[in-house]
Amino acid sequence: MKAFRKSGIAKVADIGNTPGWPPLKRLERGPCAVIECIEEIPCNPCETACPHEAVFIGDDITKLPRIDPEACDGCGICVPICPGLAIFMIEIQGESAYISIPYELPYEPEIGERVQGLGRSGELICEARIVRVRNPKAFDRTRIVTLEVPRSHVHEVRHFKPL
């Protein structure tokens, strides 16, 4: 049994080889969806929402979603659609990584704000900076907050809290 089944918290080892993680070389070319879905449950809004058919689940909607990183253009439509908040957009530029996360808490993050980048279990990973906040009506109250973090933490930071 995988550790996340007991704790409810996925570790990089649980998801690092899932079909939702694009290669780092692809992330260096521009934003791309990273899918960290680990539960095989009936769900497929990410597949139906993607205008580029970059997300694939298939007829059995209990299968884990796969990403075609070459088809993904980084539009981010899949991020707020995921009911499990398991999809992120990631881009790597030099020594920085830009992680766009779904955000549904009442706190209003501000561009330029320095925050604590947190891991999957809420542990402090590094300092981060908010570089973008998207909140269109079409996202149904799920904002997308983009954090700038050191490249070395690209697969660890998945949330934030104010300093």
N, C-alpha and C positions, 0 to 999 in steps of 0.2 A: 504494500500500500504506500502510495506516495505521501510524503510528509504533509502536504497541504490538505489532504483529506482529513487529517486529525486537527491541525491548527487553523485551517482556513486561510493560511497565508502561503502564497506561492513563492518559492525561491528561484533564483536564476537557473539552478540545475533542473528544476521542474519544467521550466518554460523555454530555456535557451535553445533547445533544438526543435521547438514546435514549428509547424508550417507557417506560423504567423510572424516569424522574425526574418526580415530581409538581411542580406549580407551587408557588412559595414561599408563596402565599396559603393553599394547602391545608396546608402544614406549620405555619402559624401557628394553625391550628384544632385541632391535636392531632397525636399521633404518626402517622406514615404510613410504609409501606415505601418504600424507595428501592432500585431494582434496578440494579446496575452490571455486569450480565452483558454481556460483549462478544464471547463466543465462540459461534458457531453450531454447537453440538454436541448430540448426542442427550441430552436432560436435561429433566425436568419435575417434580421433586419439589415445587418451590415451588407449582406450579399445583395438584397433587393435595392438598397439605397445607392450603391456604387454606380455612378454613371459610366464608368470605364470598364466594368466587369473585372476589376482587379481583385475582388474578394469572391471566393468560391466555397460553397458548402456542398451543394448538390441536392439530390432528391431526398436523401436522408438528413433532415435538418437537425439531427442530434449529433452529427459529426462536427469536429472542430473546424472553424473557418481557416482557409488558406489564403495567403496573399500572393498575387503575382506582382513582384516588385517592379517589373518592367512596365506593367500596365498602369500602375498607380502613379498618378500625377501630383499627389500631395494635396488634393483639394480639401480633405478633412471632413467631408460630409459623413463619413462612417463614424467619426469620433463621438458626436452627441447622440447618434442613433442607437448605439450599443446600450442595452438596459443594464448590463453588468459593468459598465465603465471600464472595459477591458481593451479599448483601442486607443492608441496614442499616435501622434505624428512625430517623427524624429528626423532631424537633419543635422549633419555634422559639417562644420566649417572650421578648418584648422584645428585649434586646440579647444574649441567650444562645441557643445552640443545644444541643440534647441529642441526641447521636448514640449509638445503641445498636449495638454491633458484635459480631460473633461472635468468640469468643476461645477458642483451643485450646492455649495454652502452659501450662507447669507453674506459672509464677509466679501466686501468689494475690493478685489486686488487692483492695484494701480500700476501702470506702466512705469518702469524705472525703479520700482520698489525692490529693496533687498529682502529676501526671505530665506527661510531654512528649507533646503531640498530634503525631502523625506523618502525613505525606502518603502517597500510594500507593507512592512509591519509598523510603520510610523517612526522608525529610527532615523536619527539625524545622519544624513550622508554628507552634505556639503552646503556651503552658502550658494544661493542662486539669485538671479535677477529676473523680474518679470519684464518681458520685452513686448508682449502683445496680449490683448484681451479681446476676444470676439464674443458677441452676445446677440446675434440676430434673432428676430422673432421665430424664424424657422427652426431654431435649435430648441424651442420649447423649454426655456429657462435653464438649459445646460450651456454654460459658457465654456469656451475653450481658452485656456490660459497657457501661454507659451513661456517657458522658463529657459534661461541661458545657464548652463552648468558646465563644469569642466568635462571635456571629452571622456576622461577616464571614468565618469559616472553615468555614461549614456544609458546603460542597461540596469541601473540601480534606482535612480530618482524617478518616482512615480506620483509624488504629491508635494505639497509645500505647506508651511505655516508662517505667519508673520514673525519677524524677529522680536 
